Amino acid sequence: MPNPVLSADQKAQLSRDGFVTIANIVEAGELETLRSIFDRLFATKAGWSEGNQFDLAGTDQGDAPKLPQILKPSRYAPELLELSPVRRARAITRDYFETDADPIMGEHMIFKPPRVGSTTPWHQDQAYHDPTLDERGLNFWIPLDDTDEANGCMQYVPGSHRMDVLPHHSIGNDPRVHGLEVDGPERFADQVVACPLSAGDAVLHLPTTLHYAGPNRTDRQRRAYIVSMVAPSAQRAVPVDNYWMREKRTARLERAQAAEN
Ligand SMILES: O=C(O)CCC(=O)C(=O)O
């Protein structure tokens, strides 16, 4: 049974590098449950009509998704909320940010199908988020399959969390695509650290840590369950000018708006 919170060394590493790995965040016996929920949600296109399932790297215009993603998976599988990743992510976040307040939870799932799953480009999560906040959050990236560079493990630029939010653009400069890429990612190429993991482990990162996951070039699946927790956060003195989000014209947003009406 792993510790419910990070060790002093892990906290120091997270604060220094902007990311840290932890073993076995998924309790014994729950990995198969998570895998079967993941497979069911993608097979049944859960959340598609509300814009919560979509192609992160494409336009959803009839072509097969290259990087299928589901937001808010617990809406479609509430049992996720009872499992160890959510419990542990909440405890670790409260401890790391030294707060008794309940963090705000987000979650998603990203699938890189064998030979199909495309690149998740270099980005900072905060580039997607509320531009008025200086977020105190942790992202828990939990592979449900063993991951390495060949099937798309996470990769990081150590220390990049100390930068402010950098300018981003939609993948392929196409505002119909949900996914973002930081401008000029090649400037970080000589600083990259890959983070291979076993299924059920986790890598944690901060909201401004630059990260990336390569394409799946293998015959293996690469399934990832991602839980994010945001502790009470300060307002920024000056909001980020996130024009890359204001420009978005995705089919997913159209489906979300239609579902609301
Ligand atoms: O799973 C991936 O390919 C990327 C995940 C990611 O960017 C994230 O969790 O912030």
PDBQT file of the ligand as one rigid body, heavy atoms in Angstrom, charges set to zero:
ROOT
HETATM    1  O1  LIG A 301      -2.129  11.563 -22.444  1.00  0.00    +0.000 OA
HETATM    2  C1  LIG A 301      -1.616  12.384 -23.198  1.00  0.00    +0.000 C 
HETATM    3  O2  LIG A 301      -1.288  12.085 -24.344  1.00  0.00    +0.000 OA
HETATM    4  C2  LIG A 301      -1.350  13.793 -22.741  1.00  0.00    +0.000 C 
HETATM    5  C3  LIG A 301      -1.893  14.110 -21.388  1.00  0.00    +0.000 C 
HETATM    6  C4  LIG A 301      -1.781  15.528 -21.000  1.00  0.00    +0.000 C 
HETATM    7  O3  LIG A 301      -1.373  16.379 -21.742  1.00  0.00    +0.000 OA
HETATM    8  C5  LIG A 301      -2.197  15.919 -19.653  1.00  0.00    +0.000 C 
HETATM    9  O4  LIG A 301      -2.610  15.066 -18.853  1.00  0.00    +0.000 OA
HETATM   10  O5  LIG A 301      -2.102  17.109 -19.310  1.00  0.00    +0.000 OA
ENDROOT
TORSDOF 0
